[in-house]
Every structure is written in C-alpha cells, then in structure tokens.
Amino acid sequence: MTNSSSPIALITGGAQGIGFACAEAIMADGAQVVLSDINEAKVAQAAKALGNGTRSYCCDMSDAAQINTLFDSIEQDLGPVSILVNNAGISIPCDFMETTVEQFKQVIDVNLVGVFCATQRAAKTMIEHKLAGSIINMSSINAVVAIPAIAAYCSSKGGIMQLTKAASLALAPHNIRVNAVGPGSINTEMMAAVNASPAALKTALSRTPMGRIGEPKEIGDTVAFLAGKKASYITGETIYVDGGRLGLNYTV
C-alpha cells in the first residue's frame, strides 16, 4: 500500500481516447492515477506512457465480480480510491429493427450496470474511510438527443444521467459528489469514420455551433474540474461539453 498523501483516482476505459485524457488531466492536478481497461496490453502501455508510477488493471466492466476484484486489488496495492471516473463504454451500431436483445443488453451491461456497480463499490470504501470522494460518470449528448442506430447507447447514457442524480442524493450526506460529463463530437476512435468522410464531417460540423470537433483534452479538463475542490458544491449535474450542439437543437 502506498504512503502517498495524493488522492487515488481510478479511470475505467483508460487505455486511450477520453479515458487517457482524463488520466492526464487528473494526474496534472496531483492525483495518483490508476487505469483499468478490458484490453490488458493496451492499458499497460497507457500506464507506462503516463509514468509517475501509474498502475494498470484489466477489468471487464460488464462483470460485477471483476469490478469488485478490481477495487479489492487497488485497495490492497495502493489504498482506497477517492476519485472514480466511470469512462468505460461501448456502442454497437445497428439498424433499430435488427438490433438483438443480446446486443442491447451488452451495451447496457457495460455502460450502465457497470457504472452502477463501480459507483456503489467505490462509495462503500469512501464511506468506510470517511473520504470526501468525487465520482464522475461519462454520459453523452445522446442522453438528450437520439440516433436510432445506437438505441442501446442512447438508452444507457440517458440512464447515466438519472443514475448520476440518484447516486448524488444517496451519497451527499457522506460528502461524496457524483456528477457526469456529456461529450458531443470528440476526436477519438469513435469519430474516425466521420472524420474520414467529408460529407459526414460536414454534417457533424453543421450541427456544432463552434464549428469544430472537440478534443479529448477538453473532456479531460472538465472531468478534472469536477474531481477537484473547485467543484466542491457541485453534485448531481451533467455538464455537456459539445461546442453548443444541444443549444442548437438541430438534428439533420
């Protein structure tokens, strides 16, 4: 177990993209970062790239037993987590009428059930150790606006918005804050197909008032803000980092 006085921050889905950017931003604010991801080799590489003794763990966020083991391992190796970023998520694009129940459940299990399990498990230890904790869930503008080809993803992110509110109410008496961040179009692997198509990119930019795709660092900086003391009176909120997308209310 570490003797460091730095808060321990766990970022799920931390091997790349937004998760890695969150880790960089939170580390810059002085936390000891821990990464988890289902891709063991890739998350190990990410931890090595971050440096500063960053640990990595393999975990399937659709498996409650693996989530509990993840926290057990971190607590044994380093100590209790006081910052949790529930970033891991998947999407299975498919025609609405062709989406199977198994596909729908697979997305919900990772994006929503896994977040519930991690939040509950982290909170138990925070309460036990009387830690002023911060939990940040990764939502999406698709908690508000929908795309029929990713119905399960939209449903999961809408659920995250309400889970964030419910958890914030349950945990506020214990000085644990729970918030969410809802990205718009961000320059990650999920945007690769859009970026590769001039027509698709033009459509994405046409519905983004700021006229550009966001960068992972811009999500990471928002998450780091919510994790820190400057957000000490904010809980139960979802902050949408979307370049004005939701305000435009334009879907075509």
C-alpha positions in Angstrom: 0.0 0.0 0.0 1.3 3.5 -0.9 2.1 6.0 1.8 1.4 8.9 -0.6 -1.0 11.6 0.5 -2.1 12.1 -3.0 -5.7 11.1 -3.8 -6.0 7.8 -5.7 -8.0 8.2 -9.0 -9.3 5.3 -10.9 -10.2 5.8 -14.6 -12.0 3.0 -16.3 -11.6 2.6 -20.0 -8.4 4.4 -19.6 -6.3 2.8 -22.3 -7.0 5.5 -24.9 -9.0 8.5 -26.0 -11.1 10.3 -23.5 -10.1 8.0 -20.7 -6.4 8.6 -21.2 -7.0 12.4 -21.5 -8.9 12.2 -18.1 -6.0 10.5 -16.6 -3.5 13.1 -17.8 -5.6 16.0 -16.5 -6.3 14.4 -13.1 -2.6 13.5 -12.7 -1.6 17.1 -13.5 -3.8 18.1 -10.6 -1.8 15.9 -8.3 -3.7 12.6 -8.0 -2.2 9.2 -8.2 -3.8 7.7 -11.3 -4.9 4.1 -11.7 -6.1 2.9 -15.1 -8.4 -0.1 -15.9 -9.5 -1.4 -19.3 -10.6 -4.6 -20.8 -7.6 -4.5 -23.1 -4.8 -5.6 -20.8 -1.9 -5.0 -23.1 -3.1 -1.6 -24.2 -3.9 -0.3 -20.7 -0.4 -1.4 -19.6 1.1 0.6 -22.4 -1.0 3.6 -21.4 0.1 3.4 -17.8 3.7 3.3 -18.9 3.2 6.3 -21.1 1.7 8.3 -18.2 4.6 7.4 -15.9 4.7 8.5 -12.3 4.1 5.0 -11.1 0.7 4.7 -12.8 -0.8 1.2 -12.2 -2.9 -0.6 -14.7 -5.5 -3.4 -14.2 -7.6 -5.5 -16.6 -11.3 -5.4 -16.0 -14.5 -6.2 -17.9 -17.0 -3.6 -16.7 -19.9 -5.8 -17.6 -18.8 -8.2 -14.9 -19.7 -7.2 -11.3 -17.3 -9.8 -9.9 -14.4 -8.4 -11.9 -15.3 -4.8 -10.8 -15.3 -5.9 -7.1 -11.9 -7.6 -7.6 -10.6 -4.5 -9.3 -11.3 -2.4 -6.3 -10.0 -5.1 -3.9 -6.7 -5.2 -5.8 -6.3 -1.4 -5.9 -7.0 -1.1 -2.2 -4.5 -3.8 -1.4 -1.8 -2.4 -3.7 -2.3 1.3 -3.1 -5.2 2.3 -0.9 -8.8 3.4 -1.2 -10.0 5.2 -4.3 -11.3 8.7 -3.7 -11.8 9.8 -7.3 -13.6 7.5 -9.7 -14.1 8.2 -13.4 -16.6 5.8 -14.9 -15.4 6.3 -18.5 -15.6 2.7 -20.0 -18.3 2.4 -22.6 -19.2 0.6 -25.8 -21.6 1.2 -28.7 -22.9 -1.4 -31.2 -24.3 0.5 -34.1 -27.2 -1.4 -35.8 -30.5 -0.8 -37.5 -33.1 -0.4 -34.8 -35.2 -3.2 -36.1 -32.2 -5.5 -36.5 -30.8 -4.9 -33.0 -30.9 -8.1 -30.9 -31.8 -8.3 -27.3 -28.3 -9.7 -26.6 -26.7 -6.6 -28.3 -28.9 -4.2 -26.4 -28.1 -5.9 -23.1 -24.4 -6.0 -23.9 -24.3 -2.2 -24.2 -26.4 -1.6 -21.1 -24.3 -4.0 -19.0 -21.1 -2.1 -19.7 -22.4 1.5 -20.0 -25.0 1.5 -17.2 -24.9 -1.6 -14.9 -21.1 -1.5 -14.7 -21.2 2.2 -13.7 -23.8 1.4 -11.0 -21.6 -1.5 -9.7 -18.4 0.6 -9.7 -20.1 3.6 -8.1 -21.6 1.5 -5.3 -18.3 -0.4 -4.7 -16.3 2.8 -4.6 -18.7 4.6 -2.4 -18.6 1.8 0.2 -14.9 2.2 0.7 -15.1 6.0 0.6 -17.8 5.9 3.4 -15.8 3.4 5.4 -12.6 5.6 5.3 -14.6 8.8 5.6 -13.2 10.1 2.3 -14.6 13.2 0.6 -15.0 11.5 -2.7 -15.8 12.5 -6.2 -17.4 10.2 -8.9 -17.6 11.3 -12.5 -19.7 9.4 -15.0 -19.2 9.6 -18.7 -22.6 10.5 -20.3 -23.1 11.9 -23.8 -25.3 14.4 -25.7 -27.1 11.2 -26.6 -28.6 11.2 -23.1 -30.8 14.0 -24.6 -30.8 13.6 -28.4 -31.1 10.2 -30.0 -29.8 8.3 -33.0 -31.9 5.3 -33.9 -28.9 3.2 -35.0 -27.5 3.3 -31.5 -30.6 2.9 -29.4 -28.9 0.9 -26.7 -26.2 3.5 -26.3 -28.7 6.4 -26.1 -30.7 4.4 -23.5 -27.6 3.8 -21.5 -26.5 7.4 -21.5 -30.0 8.6 -20.5 -29.8 6.1 -17.7 -26.4 7.5 -16.7 -27.9 11.0 -16.3 -30.6 9.7 -13.9 -28.2 7.3 -12.1 -25.9 10.3 -11.5 -28.7 12.2 -9.9 -29.9 9.3 -7.7 -26.4 8.5 -6.6 -25.6 12.1 -5.8 -28.6 12.3 -3.5 -27.7 9.0 -1.8 -24.1 9.9 -1.2 -24.3 13.7 -0.4 -24.7 13.0 3.3 -21.3 11.2 3.1 -19.6 14.1 1.4 -19.3 12.2 -1.9 -20.1 14.1 -5.0 -21.4 12.5 -8.2 -21.5 14.3 -11.5 -21.4 13.4 -15.2 -19.9 14.8 -18.4 -21.7 14.6 -21.7 -19.4 14.9 -24.7 -20.5 15.9 -28.1 -18.4 15.1 -31.2 -14.9 14.4 -29.9 -11.8 13.5 -31.9 -11.5 9.8 -30.8 -11.6 6.5 -32.5 -15.4 6.6 -32.4 -15.2 9.7 -34.7 -12.7 8.1 -37.1 -15.3 7.1 -39.6 -16.9 10.5 -39.5 -13.5 12.3 -39.9 -12.7 10.0 -42.9 -15.9 11.1 -44.8 -16.1 14.7 -45.9 -19.9 14.5 -46.1 -20.2 13.0 -42.7 -17.8 15.5 -41.2 -19.7 18.4 -42.8 -22.9 17.2 -41.3 -21.3 16.9 -37.8 -19.8 20.4 -38.1 -23.1 21.8 -39.4 -24.8 20.9 -36.1 -21.9 22.2 -33.9 -22.1 26.0 -33.5 -18.4 26.3 -32.6 -17.7 24.7 -36.0 -15.1 22.2 -34.9 -14.7 18.7 -33.4 -13.7 18.7 -29.7 -10.5 17.2 -28.4 -10.2 14.6 -25.7 -8.2 17.0 -23.5 -11.3 19.3 -23.4 -13.3 16.4 -21.8 -10.4 15.5 -19.5 -10.1 19.1 -18.2 -13.8 19.2 -17.4 -13.6 15.8 -15.6 -10.6 17.1 -13.6 -12.5 20.2 -12.7 -15.4 18.1 -11.3 -12.9 15.8 -9.5 -11.3 18.7 -7.7 -12.0 21.3 -5.0 -13.1 24.0 -7.4 -16.3 22.0 -7.9 -16.8 21.3 -4.2 -20.5 22.5 -4.3 -21.5 20.7 -7.5 -23.2 17.4 -7.4 -25.9 15.6 -9.4 -25.1 17.6 -12.5 -24.3 16.6 -16.1 -22.1 19.1 -17.9 -22.4 18.9 -21.7 -19.1 19.6 -23.5 -20.4 19.8 -27.0 -19.5 23.1 -28.7 -23.0 24.3 -28.4 -24.6 21.3 -30.0 -27.6 20.8 -27.6 -28.4 24.5 -27.6 -28.7 24.5 -31.4 -31.3 21.7 -31.2 -30.6 20.7 -34.8 -30.7 17.1 -35.7 -30.4 16.9 -39.5 
